[in-house]
Amino acid sequence: MAEEAEEKALPASEKKLRDARRKGQVSQSRDLVSGFTLFAALGYLYFAWPMLIEHFSELVQTVTAPGDSFGEVSLRAIRHSLSLLMLATLPLVGIVVVLAVAFGMLGTFGPVFSFEPLKPQFDHINPAKGLQKILSLRNVIEFTKGLAKVVLLAALFAFILIAWLQPLVDAPGCAPSCLGPITKAVLIPLGTAAALAFVVIGVIDVPIQRWLFLRDMRMTTTEYKREHKDLEGDPLIRHEQQRQRREAVMQPAKLGVKNAVIVFVSGDRAVALRYVKGETPVPTVVGKGQGRAADEMMAQARKAGIPVVEDAAVASPLFENANTGAYIGQEMFSPVVRHLVRLGLT
Protein backbone atom coordinates (compact mmCIF):
# COMPACT_ATOMS: atom_id res chain seq x y z
CA MET A 1 0.00 0.00 0.00
CA ALA A 2 2.84 2.37 0.86
CA GLU A 3 4.48 1.73 -2.52
CA GLU A 4 1.17 2.34 -4.36
CA ALA A 5 0.85 5.69 -2.60
CA GLU A 6 4.44 6.61 -3.47
CA GLU A 7 4.89 9.08 -6.31
CA LYS A 8 6.33 7.77 -9.58
CA ALA A 9 8.93 10.48 -10.07
CA LEU A 10 11.77 8.53 -11.75
CA PRO A 11 11.94 7.77 -15.49
CA ALA A 12 11.57 4.15 -16.57
CA SER A 13 14.77 2.12 -16.74
CA GLU A 14 15.83 0.20 -19.84
CA LYS A 15 15.06 -3.06 -18.03
CA LYS A 16 11.50 -1.99 -17.23
CA LEU A 17 10.93 -0.93 -20.84
CA ARG A 18 12.30 -4.28 -22.10
CA ASP A 19 10.09 -6.20 -19.67
CA ALA A 20 7.07 -4.14 -20.72
CA ARG A 21 7.78 -4.88 -24.39
CA ARG A 22 7.95 -8.62 -23.64
CA LYS A 23 4.50 -8.27 -22.07
CA GLY A 24 3.17 -6.53 -25.18
CA GLN A 25 3.16 -3.05 -23.62
CA VAL A 26 4.49 -0.52 -26.14
CA SER A 27 3.58 2.95 -27.31
CA GLN A 28 1.64 2.91 -30.56
CA SER A 29 -0.78 5.05 -32.51
CA ARG A 30 -3.65 3.04 -33.98
CA ASP A 31 -4.90 6.07 -35.90
CA LEU A 32 -1.73 6.30 -37.99
CA VAL A 33 -1.91 2.58 -38.82
CA SER A 34 -5.61 2.94 -39.68
CA GLY A 35 -4.90 5.88 -41.98
CA PHE A 36 -2.22 4.10 -44.03
CA THR A 37 -4.29 0.90 -44.14
CA LEU A 38 -7.31 2.86 -45.38
CA PHE A 39 -5.16 4.42 -48.11
CA ALA A 40 -4.10 0.94 -49.24
CA ALA A 41 -7.71 -0.28 -49.25
CA LEU A 42 -8.74 2.74 -51.33
CA GLY A 43 -5.91 2.02 -53.77
CA TYR A 44 -7.16 -1.53 -54.27
CA LEU A 45 -10.77 -0.38 -54.77
CA TYR A 46 -9.64 2.31 -57.22
CA PHE A 47 -7.84 -0.16 -59.49
CA ALA A 48 -10.34 -3.01 -59.00
CA TRP A 49 -13.39 -0.77 -59.52
CA PRO A 50 -13.90 -1.50 -63.27
CA MET A 51 -13.76 -5.24 -62.62
CA LEU A 52 -16.18 -4.97 -59.69
CA ILE A 53 -18.62 -2.89 -61.76
CA GLU A 54 -18.42 -5.44 -64.57
CA HIS A 55 -19.29 -8.29 -62.19
CA PHE A 56 -22.09 -6.21 -60.67
CA SER A 57 -23.52 -5.54 -64.16
CA GLU A 58 -23.44 -9.27 -64.90
CA LEU A 59 -25.33 -9.87 -61.66
CA VAL A 60 -28.00 -7.31 -62.63
CA GLN A 61 -28.33 -8.81 -66.10
CA THR A 62 -28.66 -12.29 -64.62
CA VAL A 63 -31.50 -11.23 -62.34
CA THR A 64 -33.35 -9.26 -65.03
CA ALA A 65 -32.81 -11.75 -67.88
CA PRO A 66 -36.22 -12.83 -69.33
CA GLY A 67 -37.27 -16.36 -70.22
CA ASP A 68 -35.46 -18.31 -67.49
CA SER A 69 -37.11 -20.06 -64.59
CA PHE A 70 -36.89 -18.65 -61.10
CA GLY A 71 -34.68 -21.53 -59.93
CA GLU A 72 -32.12 -21.04 -62.71
CA VAL A 73 -32.03 -17.29 -62.17
CA SER A 74 -31.61 -17.78 -58.42
CA LEU A 75 -28.67 -20.19 -58.85
CA ARG A 76 -26.89 -17.86 -61.28
CA ALA A 77 -27.58 -14.86 -59.04
CA ILE A 78 -26.18 -16.66 -55.99
CA ARG A 79 -23.10 -17.73 -57.96
CA HIS A 80 -22.48 -14.20 -59.26
CA SER A 81 -23.11 -12.70 -55.80
CA LEU A 82 -20.60 -15.01 -54.13
CA SER A 83 -18.05 -14.34 -56.86
CA LEU A 84 -18.52 -10.58 -56.50
CA LEU A 85 -18.34 -10.79 -52.70
CA MET A 86 -15.11 -12.83 -52.72
CA LEU A 87 -13.54 -10.63 -55.38
CA ALA A 88 -14.34 -7.49 -53.40
CA THR A 89 -13.56 -8.69 -49.87
CA LEU A 90 -10.84 -11.38 -49.90
CA PRO A 91 -8.05 -9.29 -51.51
CA LEU A 92 -9.19 -6.27 -49.52
CA VAL A 93 -9.07 -8.15 -46.21
CA GLY A 94 -5.66 -9.60 -47.13
CA ILE A 95 -4.24 -6.16 -47.95
CA VAL A 96 -5.68 -4.63 -44.78
CA VAL A 97 -4.34 -7.41 -42.51
CA VAL A 98 -0.85 -7.48 -44.06
CA LEU A 99 -0.43 -3.71 -44.04
CA ALA A 100 -1.90 -3.35 -40.54
CA VAL A 101 0.69 -5.84 -39.26
CA ALA A 102 3.51 -4.22 -41.26
CA PHE A 103 2.71 -0.65 -40.21
CA GLY A 104 2.09 -1.83 -36.66
CA MET A 105 5.59 -3.35 -36.56
CA LEU A 106 7.07 -0.14 -37.95
CA GLY A 107 5.25 1.86 -35.30
CA THR A 108 6.58 -0.35 -32.49
CA PHE A 109 10.10 -0.65 -33.99
CA GLY A 110 9.85 -4.40 -34.46
CA PRO A 111 7.46 -7.28 -33.83
CA VAL A 112 5.71 -7.47 -30.47
CA PHE A 113 4.12 -10.82 -29.65
CA SER A 114 2.83 -11.68 -26.20
CA PHE A 115 -0.08 -13.55 -24.60
CA GLU A 116 0.19 -11.34 -21.51
CA PRO A 117 -2.60 -8.92 -22.57
CA LEU A 118 -4.97 -11.92 -22.96
CA LYS A 119 -4.52 -13.06 -19.38
CA PRO A 120 -7.30 -12.07 -16.95
CA GLN A 121 -6.37 -9.05 -14.85
CA PHE A 122 -8.25 -8.98 -11.56
CA ASP A 123 -7.24 -5.35 -11.05
CA HIS A 124 -9.65 -4.48 -13.87
CA ILE A 125 -12.65 -5.37 -11.67
CA ASN A 126 -11.45 -3.14 -8.84
CA PRO A 127 -14.02 -0.27 -8.69
CA ALA A 128 -11.53 2.20 -7.22
CA LYS A 129 -8.93 1.53 -9.89
CA GLY A 130 -11.63 1.52 -12.56
CA LEU A 131 -12.77 5.00 -11.53
CA GLN A 132 -9.15 6.13 -11.39
CA LYS A 133 -8.61 4.91 -14.97
CA ILE A 134 -11.77 6.67 -16.18
CA LEU A 135 -10.49 9.95 -14.77
CA SER A 136 -6.89 9.37 -15.93
CA LEU A 137 -5.05 11.76 -18.23
CA ARG A 138 -4.81 9.07 -20.92
CA ASN A 139 -8.59 8.68 -21.12
CA VAL A 140 -9.08 12.44 -21.20
CA ILE A 141 -6.65 12.69 -24.13
CA GLU A 142 -8.28 9.72 -25.90
CA PHE A 143 -11.73 11.30 -25.46
CA THR A 144 -10.48 14.64 -26.82
CA LYS A 145 -8.83 12.86 -29.75
CA GLY A 146 -12.00 10.89 -30.51
CA LEU A 147 -14.08 14.06 -30.40
CA ALA A 148 -11.64 15.80 -32.75
CA LYS A 149 -11.88 12.87 -35.19
CA VAL A 150 -15.67 12.98 -35.19
CA VAL A 151 -15.76 16.74 -35.78
CA LEU A 152 -13.07 16.64 -38.48
CA LEU A 153 -14.61 13.69 -40.35
CA ALA A 154 -18.11 15.16 -40.10
CA ALA A 155 -16.89 18.47 -41.52
CA LEU A 156 -15.03 16.77 -44.39
CA PHE A 157 -17.94 14.47 -45.24
CA ALA A 158 -20.42 17.35 -45.13
CA PHE A 159 -18.22 19.46 -47.43
CA ILE A 160 -17.83 16.63 -49.97
CA LEU A 161 -21.50 15.60 -49.90
CA ILE A 162 -22.65 19.20 -50.34
CA ALA A 163 -20.34 19.52 -53.35
CA TRP A 164 -21.83 16.33 -54.86
CA LEU A 165 -25.41 16.89 -53.70
CA GLN A 166 -26.82 17.91 -57.09
CA PRO A 167 -25.21 15.01 -59.06
CA LEU A 168 -26.48 12.56 -56.44
CA VAL A 169 -30.01 13.97 -56.70
CA ASP A 170 -29.90 13.67 -60.50
CA ALA A 171 -28.34 10.17 -60.42
CA PRO A 172 -31.63 8.16 -60.31
CA GLY A 173 -32.74 9.78 -63.54
CA CYS A 174 -29.60 9.01 -65.53
CA ALA A 175 -28.78 5.79 -67.34
CA PRO A 176 -27.49 2.80 -65.32
CA SER A 177 -24.10 3.27 -66.95
CA CYS A 178 -23.57 6.56 -65.11
CA LEU A 179 -24.30 5.19 -61.63
CA GLY A 180 -20.89 3.52 -61.34
CA PRO A 181 -18.80 6.60 -62.20
CA ILE A 182 -20.89 8.83 -59.92
CA THR A 183 -20.60 6.38 -57.02
CA LYS A 184 -16.85 6.10 -57.55
CA ALA A 185 -16.47 9.87 -57.84
CA VAL A 186 -18.21 10.32 -54.47
CA LEU A 187 -16.66 7.41 -52.55
CA ILE A 188 -13.02 8.12 -53.51
CA PRO A 189 -12.98 11.67 -52.05
CA LEU A 190 -14.85 10.47 -48.95
CA GLY A 191 -12.37 7.64 -48.37
CA THR A 192 -9.36 9.84 -49.10
CA ALA A 193 -10.61 12.50 -46.69
CA ALA A 194 -11.11 9.88 -43.97
CA ALA A 195 -7.63 8.40 -44.56
CA LEU A 196 -6.00 11.85 -44.52
CA ALA A 197 -7.82 12.71 -41.31
CA PHE A 198 -6.57 9.52 -39.64
CA VAL A 199 -2.99 10.10 -40.87
CA VAL A 200 -2.91 13.72 -39.68
CA ILE A 201 -4.34 12.81 -36.29
CA GLY A 202 -1.99 9.79 -36.14
CA VAL A 203 1.11 11.91 -36.81
CA ILE A 204 0.08 14.21 -33.96
CA ASP A 205 -0.81 11.20 -31.82
CA VAL A 206 2.57 9.37 -32.10
CA PRO A 207 4.55 11.69 -29.77
CA ILE A 208 1.54 11.97 -27.46
CA GLN A 209 1.29 8.17 -27.13
CA ARG A 210 5.05 7.94 -26.53
CA TRP A 211 4.85 10.56 -23.81
CA LEU A 212 1.85 8.85 -22.18
CA PHE A 213 3.59 5.45 -22.32
CA LEU A 214 6.78 6.75 -20.70
CA ARG A 215 4.63 8.57 -18.14
CA ASP A 216 2.82 5.32 -17.26
CA MET A 217 6.16 3.48 -17.05
CA ARG A 218 7.68 5.88 -14.51
CA MET A 219 9.09 4.28 -11.37
CA THR A 220 8.90 4.96 -7.67
CA THR A 221 12.08 5.24 -5.62
CA THR A 222 11.28 1.91 -3.94
CA GLU A 223 10.78 0.21 -7.31
CA TYR A 224 14.06 1.65 -8.62
CA LYS A 225 16.00 0.44 -5.58
CA ARG A 226 14.44 -3.04 -5.83
CA GLU A 227 15.34 -3.32 -9.51
CA HIS A 228 18.87 -2.08 -8.86
CA LYS A 229 19.22 -4.65 -6.09
CA ASP A 230 17.97 -7.44 -8.37
CA LEU A 231 20.44 -6.47 -11.07
CA GLU A 232 23.47 -5.90 -8.87
CA GLY A 233 22.68 -8.43 -6.16
CA ASP A 234 22.33 -7.97 -2.43
CA PRO A 235 24.78 -5.25 -1.25
CA LEU A 236 26.09 -7.40 1.64
CA ILE A 237 26.82 -10.34 -0.65
CA ARG A 238 28.36 -8.01 -3.24
CA HIS A 239 30.67 -6.42 -0.67
CA GLU A 240 31.75 -9.84 0.60
CA GLN A 241 32.59 -10.96 -2.94
CA GLN A 242 34.60 -7.79 -3.50
CA ARG A 243 36.49 -8.41 -0.23
CA GLN A 244 37.34 -11.95 -1.28
CA ARG A 245 38.57 -10.76 -4.66
CA ARG A 246 40.76 -8.11 -3.03
CA GLU A 247 42.24 -10.71 -0.70
CA ALA A 248 42.91 -13.04 -3.62
CA VAL A 249 44.73 -10.27 -5.49
CA MET A 250 46.75 -9.18 -2.46
CA GLN A 251 47.69 -12.73 -1.49
CA PRO A 252 51.19 -13.56 -2.82
CA ALA A 253 51.16 -16.19 -5.55
CA LYS A 254 52.82 -19.54 -4.83
CA LEU A 255 55.44 -19.62 -7.58
CA GLY A 256 57.81 -22.31 -8.76
CA VAL A 257 57.42 -25.79 -10.22
CA LYS A 258 56.97 -27.28 -6.74
CA ASN A 259 53.64 -25.40 -6.50
CA ALA A 260 52.45 -26.41 -9.98
CA VAL A 261 49.86 -29.08 -10.76
CA ILE A 262 50.73 -29.42 -14.46
CA VAL A 263 53.57 -28.45 -16.81
CA PHE A 264 52.99 -27.79 -20.51
CA VAL A 265 55.89 -28.27 -22.92
CA SER A 266 56.51 -27.15 -26.50
CA GLY A 267 60.00 -27.82 -27.88
CA ASP A 268 62.48 -26.03 -25.60
CA ARG A 269 59.76 -24.10 -23.75
CA ALA A 270 57.91 -25.06 -20.58
CA VAL A 271 55.08 -23.39 -18.64
CA ALA A 272 53.99 -24.51 -15.16
CA LEU A 273 50.41 -23.88 -13.99
CA ARG A 274 48.73 -24.07 -10.61
CA TYR A 275 45.02 -24.64 -10.10
CA VAL A 276 43.56 -25.58 -6.72
CA LYS A 277 39.80 -25.45 -6.33
CA GLY A 278 38.82 -22.87 -3.72
CA GLU A 279 42.27 -21.24 -3.80
CA THR A 280 42.84 -20.05 -7.36
CA PRO A 281 39.73 -18.91 -9.24
CA VAL A 282 41.43 -19.76 -12.58
CA PRO A 283 44.70 -21.52 -13.52
CA THR A 284 47.74 -19.38 -12.65
CA VAL A 285 51.19 -19.35 -14.28
CA VAL A 286 53.73 -20.23 -11.55
CA GLY A 287 56.78 -20.72 -13.75
CA LYS A 288 58.16 -20.35 -17.28
CA GLY A 289 61.42 -21.50 -18.77
CA GLN A 290 63.25 -21.90 -22.06
CA GLY A 291 66.24 -24.06 -22.98
CA ARG A 292 68.13 -25.31 -19.94
CA ALA A 293 65.58 -23.70 -17.58
CA ALA A 294 62.81 -25.66 -19.30
CA ASP A 295 64.78 -28.92 -18.92
CA GLU A 296 65.23 -28.22 -15.20
CA MET A 297 61.50 -27.49 -14.81
CA MET A 298 60.55 -30.78 -16.50
CA ALA A 299 63.04 -32.70 -14.35
CA GLN A 300 61.64 -31.15 -11.14
CA ALA A 301 58.08 -31.87 -12.27
CA ARG A 302 58.78 -35.54 -13.04
CA LYS A 303 60.62 -35.94 -9.74
CA ALA A 304 57.64 -34.46 -7.85
CA GLY A 305 55.12 -36.53 -9.85
CA ILE A 306 53.64 -33.49 -11.57
CA PRO A 307 52.17 -34.30 -15.03
CA VAL A 308 54.23 -33.02 -17.98
CA VAL A 309 52.09 -32.56 -21.12
CA GLU A 310 53.50 -31.99 -24.61
CA ASP A 311 51.03 -29.60 -26.26
CA ALA A 312 52.39 -26.81 -28.44
CA ALA A 313 48.90 -25.29 -28.91
CA VAL A 314 48.79 -24.61 -25.16
CA ALA A 315 52.43 -24.11 -24.16
CA SER A 316 53.45 -21.63 -26.87
CA PRO A 317 50.60 -19.07 -26.34
CA LEU A 318 51.02 -19.30 -22.56
CA PHE A 319 54.78 -18.77 -22.79
CA GLU A 320 54.41 -15.76 -25.10
CA ASN A 321 51.39 -14.03 -23.55
CA ALA A 322 51.09 -14.97 -19.87
CA ASN A 323 53.30 -13.52 -17.14
CA THR A 324 54.51 -15.49 -14.15
CA GLY A 325 52.12 -15.01 -11.23
CA ALA A 326 49.23 -13.98 -13.52
CA TYR A 327 46.04 -15.79 -14.47
CA ILE A 328 45.87 -17.38 -17.91
CA GLY A 329 43.89 -15.55 -20.58
CA GLN A 330 40.25 -16.36 -21.19
CA GLU A 331 41.06 -17.74 -24.66
CA MET A 332 43.18 -20.47 -22.99
CA PHE A 333 40.53 -21.63 -20.51
CA SER A 334 39.07 -24.34 -22.72
CA PRO A 335 42.30 -26.19 -23.76
CA VAL A 336 43.85 -25.94 -20.28
CA VAL A 337 40.70 -27.10 -18.48
CA ARG A 338 40.38 -29.99 -20.92
CA HIS A 339 43.79 -31.31 -19.80
CA LEU A 340 43.01 -30.67 -16.12
CA VAL A 341 39.77 -32.64 -16.38
CA ARG A 342 41.46 -35.47 -18.29
CA LEU A 343 44.13 -35.79 -15.57
CA GLY A 344 41.61 -35.46 -12.73
CA LEU A 345 43.09 -32.21 -11.44
CA THR A 346 39.78 -30.35 -11.04
N, C-alpha and C positions, 0 to 999 in steps of 0.2 A: 504493500500500500504506500509506503514511504517513497519507493522508487517511482510509482505511478504519479505521485504528487510532485516529484522533482521536475524541474524545468529542463527541457531538452535544448540546451544552449550550445552544444558542441557539434561541429559538422560531422557528417557520417564518415567513418573510416573506409579505406579501400576494402577491408575484409567484410564489413557490413554490406557494402554495395555488391560485392561478389556473392555473398550469401543470399541477398535479396534477389539477385538475378537468377540464381539456381532455383529459387522458389517461384520464379515467374513474375517477380515484381520489378518492373522497369518503367521508365517514363516513356510515354508514347502518345501521339496525337491521332486519334481515330478519324478525325475530320480530314486531315491531310491525305490519309490512305483512301478514305471514301471519295475524295475529290479526284485523285488520279485514277482510281478504279472506275469511277463514273465516266471520265474522259475516254478510257479504253472501251467501255461498253458502248458509248456513243459512236466511237470510231468503227466498231464492228457493225452496228446498226446502219451507219451511213453507207458503208460499202456493200452490206448484205441487203439493203433496202430493195433494190430492183428485183432480186431473186425472191424476197419475201412477198412483194406485191404480185409477182407472177404466180406464185403458189396460191396466194389468196384469190386471185382472179380465177384460177382453175377450180378452186373450191366453190366460188359463186356460180360459175358455169355448170358445175356438176349438180348443184342443188336446183338450179333453174332450168336444167335441160329437159325438154318435153319428150314424151313418148316412153320413158322408162318407168318401171314399177317403183313403188315406194321403197321396197326392200333393196333393190339394186342401187337406187339413189342414196339410200341411207348408208350402205356399205362403202360406196365410193366416197361419200362425204366424211365418214369416220376415218377412212384411210388417208384422205387428203388433210383432214384436220390434225391427225397424229403426225403426219409428215411435216406439216407447217409448224406445229408446236415444237417438235424435236429440232427442226432446223433453226427455229428462232431462239430456243432456250438452252439447248445443250452446249453449243459453242460459247454462248454468252455466259453461262454459268462457269464453264471452264476458264474463260478469260478472266472473269471476276475473281474466282478462287485463286488462280495462279498469281495474278497481279496483287491481290490483297496480301497473300503470303510474302511475295517478293518485296513490296513496298513496306510491309510490316517489319521484315527483317532489316531493311535499310534504316527504318526509323529507330530500331532498337540496336543498331550496330552489330548485327549478327543474329543467328537463330536463338530463340528462347523457348525451351520445351520443358514443362514441369506439370506434374499432376497435383502440386500443392494447392493451387486455387480451387481444385475440385473437391478437396477434403472438407468435411463439415467443420465450420468454425462456430463454437458455442458462444463466443463473444458477440456474434451477430444477433443473438436473441436476448442480449442484455439490454433492457429498456434504457438505462442510463447512458450506456455507450451509443445506443441507437439514436437517442436525442442529441448526444454530443456530435455524432456524425452528420445529422441533419443540419445542425447549426454551424458546421465546420466551414472554414474558408474555402476548401475545395468545392463543396457543394454550392456555395454562394457563387463562385466563379463559373461552375458548370451551368448553373441556372441562368446567369447573365449571358453566357455564351449561347445557350439554347435559345434564349429570348432574342438575341441578336440575329441568330440564324433564321428564326421564324420571320422577323421583321424584314430582313434583307431579301429572303426568298420570296416573301409575299409581294414586296415592292417590285422585284424583278419580274415575277410572273404577271403581276397586274400591268406593268408597262408593256410587256410583250403581247399579252392578250388584247389589250386596248389597241395596239398597233395592228393586230390581225383580226380585230372584231368584225369589220365589214366583210373581208373575204370568207370568214367562217360563217357569217349569216347567209352569204350568197352561195355557199358550197352545196347545200341540198338541191339547188336548182340547176347546177352545172352537170355535165356528163359524168358518168362513173370514172372516166379516165382522168379527171382532174382531181378526184378525191385524194388519191395517193400523193401527188405532188404538194397539195395544200397541207395535208396531214404532216408530211415530212418537213415542209417549210415552217410549220408551227412547232413541232416537237424538237427539232434540232436546236433552235435558239433557247427553248425552255431547258433542255438538258444541259446545254453549254453554260447557261446562266447558273444553273444549280451547281454544276461542277466547279465553275469559277468561284462561286460563293464558298463552297467547301474548301477549295485550295487556299483562298485568301484567309479565311478564318483559321485553317490548319496551320498556315505559315505563322500567323500571330500566336497560335495556340502552342506551338512546339516549345519555345522558351518558357512559356507559362507552365506547361506540364513538367518541364525539367525542374523549374524552380519549386513547384509544389512537391515533386517527388523528393528532391533533396531536403526540403523542409520537413516532410514526413519521416525521412530517414535520420534526422538529427538525433544525437545521443545525449543521454544524461551523463553527469560526471561519474556516477556509480557504474553505469553501463560501460563507459570508456575504461575505467579502472579494471573492471572484470575482464573485458576483452584483452587489455594489455597483459593482465596476469595470465590469461589462458595462452597467449602467444609466447610470452617470455618465461612462463613457469612461475612457481611460487618463489617469492623473493628470498626466503630462508634457504630453500634448496639451491637456488641459483648462487647465493653467496657462498654456500658450503662447497659447491662445485668449483667456483672461482678460487677458493682457498686451497683446495686440493691441487688444482692446476698450478698455482703459484708455488706450492711446496714441491711439486714434481719438477718444476723448472729450476728452483733454487737448490734442490738436492744434487750433490755432485755425482756425476755419472761414474759407474764402475767400469773402468777401462781395462784393456789388456785381454789377451787371448784366454787367460784363466777365468775371466768372467763371461766369456762367450758361450753360446749354446750351439752355434753352427758357424762354419767357415766356408765361404764361397771362393773358388779358385778359377782363374782364367789365365793360362800360360804362366807368366812369372809374376802375376798379381794375386793378392789374397785379401779378402775383406772378412772381418769377424763381426758377427752380430749377436746381440743379446736380446732375448725376449722372455720375460717372466710374467705370467698372468698376475695382475694385481699390483705389479711393480712398475713395469714399463707399459704405457698405453699402446705403443707401437714398437716394432723392432728398432733397436738403436745400434749404430755403428760404434764398436768398442775397440777396433783396431784395423789398420790398413798397412800393407807392406808390398814392396816390389823387389824382385831379385832375391838377394840373400835374405832380406827381412821377411819376404814371403815364405821362403823355405823354412826359416826358423818358426814362423807362425804355424805352418802346417805340422812341423815336428812337435811343437808344444801341444797342438790340438789333438794329434793322434795319441800322444803320451797321456793326455788327460781324458781320452775317450770321447772327445768332442767330434761330431760328424764333420767330415771334410767333403764338400760337394763340388764337383767340376761342372760349372755352368757359366759359360761365357756371357750368356744373355742376362745373367743376374750380376755376376762379379764385375764386369767391365763398367756398366752404368753406375754401380755403387762406388767403385773406386774413383771414377772421374767426377761424380756429382755430389757425393755425400761426404760430409766432414766427420772426423772422429768425435764422438760424443753427441752427435746430432741424430735425430730421427731420420729414417729413410723417407724418400719422397713418395707421394701418394701413387705415382705411376708404377712403383715397385712393389706395392702391397700384394698384388695378386700372385706374381711369381714367387716371392719370398714366402708368403703364407702357404702356398701350395707345397713347398718343401718342408715347412715346419709341420704341417698336418701329416704329410707322408711319413715323417720321422717320429711322429708322436710327441712333438715338442710344444703343443698348444694346450 
